[in-house]
Amino acid sequence: MERAAARSGVDLRWHSEHWVAELEAYGRRCHVVGYNFPLNDAASALLATDKAATSTLLSDNGVPHVPHRLLRWRPHESVSDMAARLPVPVVLKPLSSSGGRDVCRAETPDRLRSALHALTARYSALTVSPWMPIRHEYRVVVLNGRTELVFEKRCAGPRFGADPTDWDDAVEWRHNLKLGASAIVLDHPEVCGPLGGLARRAMACLGLVFGSVDIVEVDGELAVIEVNSGVCLERFSRQDAVCHAAAQRVYETGVRACFRPR
């Protein structure tokens, strides 16, 4: 962020232990909070944090995606009652969270009840999505309808067997850099073209200007799994020189976009 501001001729001042960046240039001032740039309106950013609302909008606009539906417990309903109305295998997630935090996979009714006990104690609302045999997961960064970065997130994968339901519990199955996945920057048009097109459609559905879209490949088909209004490239940038340079280019473009004439 500091290099992006310096290379863009923008003054930067940090607040809140490097969580809030105050940017100033051309007689204007704005703030980047965490990984959220001042380029999206509040409603669009809020939509992106709600996995169930995002899924509904993508569905209504015909955008291929992994369905996420809201899961709330009914009055006087027990965890066992809730588990009885859910299929397995299934993936449970907090309604509004990121970074793979508290994402649980349940292949059996017993594991489903255990996951529900843990999650309902911490969250007032969850989302439920079907378990899918994801072979590839990608992240696409889009700014003003332009694809700025595409990379694949590769997790450790299964220890044995080809069937995902046979994967050892010790193997990390989530494609998250914080959880040990690695990033591979992609630039082949035949791969990046379809990914960028799908990401731009998803961003347009939510009215986002700057954000990142996670896309999975299941049985040879692409589907959006998550849309983010923030652009977090912190761990990505630390992986190697190629990723660092790519992250810096994205942040420079984002900083400059903050000061384009309105």
Contacts in CASP RR format, 6 or more apart in sequence:
PFRMAT RR
TARGET T0000
AUTHOR 0000-0000-0000
METHOD contacts of the structure
MODEL  1
MERAAARSGVDLRWHSEHWVAELEAYGRRCHVVGYNFPLNDAASALLATD
KAATSTLLSDNGVPHVPHRLLRWRPHESVSDMAARLPVPVVLKPLSSSGG
RDVCRAETPDRLRSALHALTARYSALTVSPWMPIRHEYRVVVLNGRTELV
FEKRCAGPRFGADPTDWDDAVEWRHNLKLGASAIVLDHPEVCGPLGGLAR
RAMACLGLVFGSVDIVEVDGELAVIEVNSGVCLERFSRQDAVCHAAAQRV
YETGVRACFRPR
1 12 0 8 1.000
1 21 0 8 1.000
1 32 0 8 1.000
1 251 0 8 1.000
1 255 0 8 1.000
2 12 0 8 1.000
3 248 0 8 1.000
3 251 0 8 1.000
3 252 0 8 1.000
4 248 0 8 1.000
4 251 0 8 1.000
4 252 0 8 1.000
4 254 0 8 1.000
4 255 0 8 1.000
5 11 0 8 1.000
5 12 0 8 1.000
5 21 0 8 1.000
5 23 0 8 1.000
5 255 0 8 1.000
6 12 0 8 1.000
7 248 0 8 1.000
7 252 0 8 1.000
8 25 0 8 1.000
8 252 0 8 1.000
8 255 0 8 1.000
8 256 0 8 1.000
8 259 0 8 1.000
9 25 0 8 1.000
10 23 0 8 1.000
10 24 0 8 1.000
10 25 0 8 1.000
10 255 0 8 1.000
10 256 0 8 1.000
10 258 0 8 1.000
10 259 0 8 1.000
11 23 0 8 1.000
11 24 0 8 1.000
11 25 0 8 1.000
12 21 0 8 1.000
12 22 0 8 1.000
12 23 0 8 1.000
13 21 0 8 1.000
13 22 0 8 1.000
13 24 0 8 1.000
14 20 0 8 1.000
14 21 0 8 1.000
14 22 0 8 1.000
15 21 0 8 1.000
15 22 0 8 1.000
19 33 0 8 1.000
19 34 0 8 1.000
20 31 0 8 1.000
20 32 0 8 1.000
20 33 0 8 1.000
20 34 0 8 1.000
21 31 0 8 1.000
21 32 0 8 1.000
21 34 0 8 1.000
22 29 0 8 1.000
22 30 0 8 1.000
22 31 0 8 1.000
23 29 0 8 1.000
23 30 0 8 1.000
23 31 0 8 1.000
23 32 0 8 1.000
23 255 0 8 1.000
23 258 0 8 1.000
23 259 0 8 1.000
25 259 0 8 1.000
26 259 0 8 1.000
28 259 0 8 1.000
30 38 0 8 1.000
30 258 0 8 1.000
30 259 0 8 1.000
31 38 0 8 1.000
32 38 0 8 1.000
32 258 0 8 1.000
34 230 0 8 1.000
35 230 0 8 1.000
35 231 0 8 1.000
35 232 0 8 1.000
35 234 0 8 1.000
36 45 0 8 1.000
36 229 0 8 1.000
36 230 0 8 1.000
37 210 0 8 1.000
37 230 0 8 1.000
37 231 0 8 1.000
37 254 0 8 1.000
37 257 0 8 1.000
37 258 0 8 1.000
38 258 0 8 1.000
39 143 0 8 1.000
39 209 0 8 1.000
39 210 0 8 1.000
39 254 0 8 1.000
39 257 0 8 1.000
39 258 0 8 1.000
40 48 0 8 1.000
40 207 0 8 1.000
40 208 0 8 1.000
40 209 0 8 1.000
40 210 0 8 1.000
40 211 0 8 1.000
40 229 0 8 1.000
41 207 0 8 1.000
44 206 0 8 1.000
44 207 0 8 1.000
44 208 0 8 1.000
44 209 0 8 1.000
44 229 0 8 1.000
45 208 0 8 1.000
45 229 0 8 1.000
45 230 0 8 1.000
47 53 0 8 1.000
47 54 0 8 1.000
47 57 0 8 1.000
47 206 0 8 1.000
47 207 0 8 1.000
48 54 0 8 1.000
48 206 0 8 1.000
48 208 0 8 1.000
48 211 0 8 1.000
48 227 0 8 1.000
48 228 0 8 1.000
48 229 0 8 1.000
48 230 0 8 1.000
49 96 0 8 1.000
49 229 0 8 1.000
50 95 0 8 1.000
50 96 0 8 1.000
51 68 0 8 1.000
51 93 0 8 1.000
51 95 0 8 1.000
51 96 0 8 1.000
51 127 0 8 1.000
51 226 0 8 1.000
52 68 0 8 1.000
52 69 0 8 1.000
52 70 0 8 1.000
52 95 0 8 1.000
52 127 0 8 1.000
54 68 0 8 1.000
54 206 0 8 1.000
54 226 0 8 1.000
54 227 0 8 1.000
55 65 0 8 1.000
55 66 0 8 1.000
55 67 0 8 1.000
55 68 0 8 1.000
55 69 0 8 1.000
55 127 0 8 1.000
57 205 0 8 1.000
57 206 0 8 1.000
58 65 0 8 1.000
58 202 0 8 1.000
58 205 0 8 1.000
58 224 0 8 1.000
58 227 0 8 1.000
59 65 0 8 1.000
59 67 0 8 1.000
61 201 0 8 1.000
61 205 0 8 1.000
63 198 0 8 1.000
63 201 0 8 1.000
63 202 0 8 1.000
63 205 0 8 1.000
63 224 0 8 1.000
64 198 0 8 1.000
64 221 0 8 1.000
64 222 0 8 1.000
64 223 0 8 1.000
64 224 0 8 1.000
65 202 0 8 1.000
65 223 0 8 1.000
65 224 0 8 1.000
65 225 0 8 1.000
66 129 0 8 1.000
66 130 0 8 1.000
66 132 0 8 1.000
66 216 0 8 1.000
66 218 0 8 1.000
66 223 0 8 1.000
66 224 0 8 1.000
66 225 0 8 1.000
67 129 0 8 1.000
67 130 0 8 1.000
68 93 0 8 1.000
68 127 0 8 1.000
68 128 0 8 1.000
68 129 0 8 1.000
69 127 0 8 1.000
69 128 0 8 1.000
69 129 0 8 1.000
70 95 0 8 1.000
70 125 0 8 1.000
70 126 0 8 1.000
70 127 0 8 1.000
71 82 0 8 1.000
71 86 0 8 1.000
71 92 0 8 1.000
71 125 0 8 1.000
71 126 0 8 1.000
71 127 0 8 1.000
71 128 0 8 1.000
72 124 0 8 1.000
72 125 0 8 1.000
72 126 0 8 1.000
73 79 0 8 1.000
73 82 0 8 1.000
73 120 0 8 1.000
74 81 0 8 1.000
74 82 0 8 1.000
79 113 0 8 1.000
79 116 0 8 1.000
79 117 0 8 1.000
79 120 0 8 1.000
80 113 0 8 1.000
82 116 0 8 1.000
82 120 0 8 1.000
83 109 0 8 1.000
83 112 0 8 1.000
83 113 0 8 1.000
83 116 0 8 1.000
86 112 0 8 1.000
86 128 0 8 1.000
87 130 0 8 1.000
88 106 0 8 1.000
88 107 0 8 1.000
88 108 0 8 1.000
88 109 0 8 1.000
88 111 0 8 1.000
88 112 0 8 1.000
88 131 0 8 1.000
89 105 0 8 1.000
89 106 0 8 1.000
89 107 0 8 1.000
89 130 0 8 1.000
89 131 0 8 1.000
89 165 0 8 1.000
90 105 0 8 1.000
90 106 0 8 1.000
90 112 0 8 1.000
90 128 0 8 1.000
90 129 0 8 1.000
90 130 0 8 1.000
90 131 0 8 1.000
91 103 0 8 1.000
91 104 0 8 1.000
91 105 0 8 1.000
91 106 0 8 1.000
91 128 0 8 1.000
91 129 0 8 1.000
91 130 0 8 1.000
91 131 0 8 1.000
92 103 0 8 1.000
92 104 0 8 1.000
92 106 0 8 1.000
92 112 0 8 1.000
92 115 0 8 1.000
92 116 0 8 1.000
92 119 0 8 1.000
92 126 0 8 1.000
92 127 0 8 1.000
92 128 0 8 1.000
93 100 0 8 1.000
93 102 0 8 1.000
93 103 0 8 1.000
93 104 0 8 1.000
93 126 0 8 1.000
93 127 0 8 1.000
93 128 0 8 1.000
93 129 0 8 1.000
94 101 0 8 1.000
94 102 0 8 1.000
94 119 0 8 1.000
94 122 0 8 1.000
94 123 0 8 1.000
94 125 0 8 1.000
94 126 0 8 1.000
94 127 0 8 1.000
95 123 0 8 1.000
95 125 0 8 1.000
95 126 0 8 1.000
95 127 0 8 1.000
98 228 0 8 1.000
98 232 0 8 1.000
99 176 0 8 1.000
99 178 0 8 1.000
100 174 0 8 1.000
100 176 0 8 1.000
100 178 0 8 1.000
100 179 0 8 1.000
102 118 0 8 1.000
102 119 0 8 1.000
102 122 0 8 1.000
102 123 0 8 1.000
103 174 0 8 1.000
104 115 0 8 1.000
104 118 0 8 1.000
104 119 0 8 1.000
105 111 0 8 1.000
105 131 0 8 1.000
105 173 0 8 1.000
106 112 0 8 1.000
106 114 0 8 1.000
106 115 0 8 1.000
107 131 0 8 1.000
107 165 0 8 1.000
119 126 0 8 1.000
120 126 0 8 1.000
131 164 0 8 1.000
132 216 0 8 1.000
132 218 0 8 1.000
133 163 0 8 1.000
133 164 0 8 1.000
133 218 0 8 1.000
133 219 0 8 1.000
134 164 0 8 1.000
134 175 0 8 1.000
134 216 0 8 1.000
134 217 0 8 1.000
134 218 0 8 1.000
135 217 0 8 1.000
135 218 0 8 1.000
135 220 0 8 1.000
136 152 0 8 1.000
136 216 0 8 1.000
136 217 0 8 1.000
137 152 0 8 1.000
137 153 0 8 1.000
137 155 0 8 1.000
137 175 0 8 1.000
137 214 0 8 1.000
137 215 0 8 1.000
137 216 0 8 1.000
137 217 0 8 1.000
137 225 0 8 1.000
138 150 0 8 1.000
138 151 0 8 1.000
138 152 0 8 1.000
138 153 0 8 1.000
138 186 0 8 1.000
138 195 0 8 1.000
138 214 0 8 1.000
138 215 0 8 1.000
138 216 0 8 1.000
138 217 0 8 1.000
139 149 0 8 1.000
139 150 0 8 1.000
139 151 0 8 1.000
139 153 0 8 1.000
139 212 0 8 1.000
139 213 0 8 1.000
139 214 0 8 1.000
139 215 0 8 1.000
140 147 0 8 1.000
140 149 0 8 1.000
140 150 0 8 1.000
140 195 0 8 1.000
140 196 0 8 1.000
140 198 0 8 1.000
140 199 0 8 1.000
140 212 0 8 1.000
140 213 0 8 1.000
140 215 0 8 1.000
141 147 0 8 1.000
141 148 0 8 1.000
141 149 0 8 1.000
141 150 0 8 1.000
141 211 0 8 1.000
141 212 0 8 1.000
141 231 0 8 1.000
141 233 0 8 1.000
141 250 0 8 1.000
142 148 0 8 1.000
142 196 0 8 1.000
142 199 0 8 1.000
142 200 0 8 1.000
142 203 0 8 1.000
142 208 0 8 1.000
142 210 0 8 1.000
142 211 0 8 1.000
142 212 0 8 1.000
142 213 0 8 1.000
143 209 0 8 1.000
143 210 0 8 1.000
143 211 0 8 1.000
143 250 0 8 1.000
143 253 0 8 1.000
143 254 0 8 1.000
143 257 0 8 1.000
144 209 0 8 1.000
144 210 0 8 1.000
144 257 0 8 1.000
145 200 0 8 1.000
145 203 0 8 1.000
145 204 0 8 1.000
147 192 0 8 1.000
147 193 0 8 1.000
147 195 0 8 1.000
147 196 0 8 1.000
147 197 0 8 1.000
147 199 0 8 1.000
147 200 0 8 1.000
148 249 0 8 1.000
148 250 0 8 1.000
148 253 0 8 1.000
149 185 0 8 1.000
149 233 0 8 1.000
149 246 0 8 1.000
149 247 0 8 1.000
149 249 0 8 1.000
149 250 0 8 1.000
150 185 0 8 1.000
150 186 0 8 1.000
150 187 0 8 1.000
150 191 0 8 1.000
150 192 0 8 1.000
150 195 0 8 1.000
150 196 0 8 1.000
151 183 0 8 1.000
151 184 0 8 1.000
151 185 0 8 1.000
151 186 0 8 1.000
151 236 0 8 1.000
151 243 0 8 1.000
151 246 0 8 1.000
152 183 0 8 1.000
152 184 0 8 1.000
152 186 0 8 1.000
153 175 0 8 1.000
153 176 0 8 1.000
153 177 0 8 1.000
153 181 0 8 1.000
153 182 0 8 1.000
153 183 0 8 1.000
153 214 0 8 1.000
154 175 0 8 1.000
154 181 0 8 1.000
154 182 0 8 1.000
154 183 0 8 1.000
154 184 0 8 1.000
155 172 0 8 1.000
155 173 0 8 1.000
155 174 0 8 1.000
155 175 0 8 1.000
155 176 0 8 1.000
155 179 0 8 1.000
155 180 0 8 1.000
155 181 0 8 1.000
156 171 0 8 1.000
156 172 0 8 1.000
156 180 0 8 1.000
156 181 0 8 1.000
157 167 0 8 1.000
157 171 0 8 1.000
157 172 0 8 1.000
157 173 0 8 1.000
158 164 0 8 1.000
158 166 0 8 1.000
158 167 0 8 1.000
158 168 0 8 1.000
158 171 0 8 1.000
159 167 0 8 1.000
159 168 0 8 1.000
159 170 0 8 1.000
159 171 0 8 1.000
160 166 0 8 1.000
160 168 0 8 1.000
161 167 0 8 1.000
164 173 0 8 1.000
167 173 0 8 1.000
172 179 0 8 1.000
172 180 0 8 1.000
172 181 0 8 1.000
174 181 0 8 1.000
175 181 0 8 1.000
175 214 0 8 1.000
175 216 0 8 1.000
177 183 0 8 1.000
177 235 0 8 1.000
177 236 0 8 1.000
177 239 0 8 1.000
178 235 0 8 1.000
182 239 0 8 1.000
183 236 0 8 1.000
183 239 0 8 1.000
183 243 0 8 1.000
185 242 0 8 1.000
185 243 0 8 1.000
185 246 0 8 1.000
186 192 0 8 1.000
186 195 0 8 1.000
194 222 0 8 1.000
195 215 0 8 1.000
195 222 0 8 1.000
198 213 0 8 1.000
198 215 0 8 1.000
198 222 0 8 1.000
198 224 0 8 1.000
199 213 0 8 1.000
199 215 0 8 1.000
199 224 0 8 1.000
202 213 0 8 1.000
202 224 0 8 1.000
202 227 0 8 1.000
203 209 0 8 1.000
203 211 0 8 1.000
203 213 0 8 1.000
203 227 0 8 1.000
206 227 0 8 1.000
206 229 0 8 1.000
208 227 0 8 1.000
208 229 0 8 1.000
209 257 0 8 1.000
210 229 0 8 1.000
210 230 0 8 1.000
210 231 0 8 1.000
210 254 0 8 1.000
210 257 0 8 1.000
211 227 0 8 1.000
211 228 0 8 1.000
211 229 0 8 1.000
211 230 0 8 1.000
211 231 0 8 1.000
212 227 0 8 1.000
212 228 0 8 1.000
212 230 0 8 1.000
212 231 0 8 1.000
212 232 0 8 1.000
213 224 0 8 1.000
213 226 0 8 1.000
213 227 0 8 1.000
213 228 0 8 1.000
214 224 0 8 1.000
214 225 0 8 1.000
214 226 0 8 1.000
214 227 0 8 1.000
214 228 0 8 1.000
215 222 0 8 1.000
215 223 0 8 1.000
215 224 0 8 1.000
215 225 0 8 1.000
216 222 0 8 1.000
216 223 0 8 1.000
216 225 0 8 1.000
217 223 0 8 1.000
231 250 0 8 1.000
231 251 0 8 1.000
233 246 0 8 1.000
233 247 0 8 1.000
233 250 0 8 1.000
233 251 0 8 1.000
236 243 0 8 1.000
236 246 0 8 1.000
236 247 0 8 1.000
237 243 0 8 1.000
237 244 0 8 1.000
237 246 0 8 1.000
237 247 0 8 1.000
237 248 0 8 1.000
238 244 0 8 1.000
END
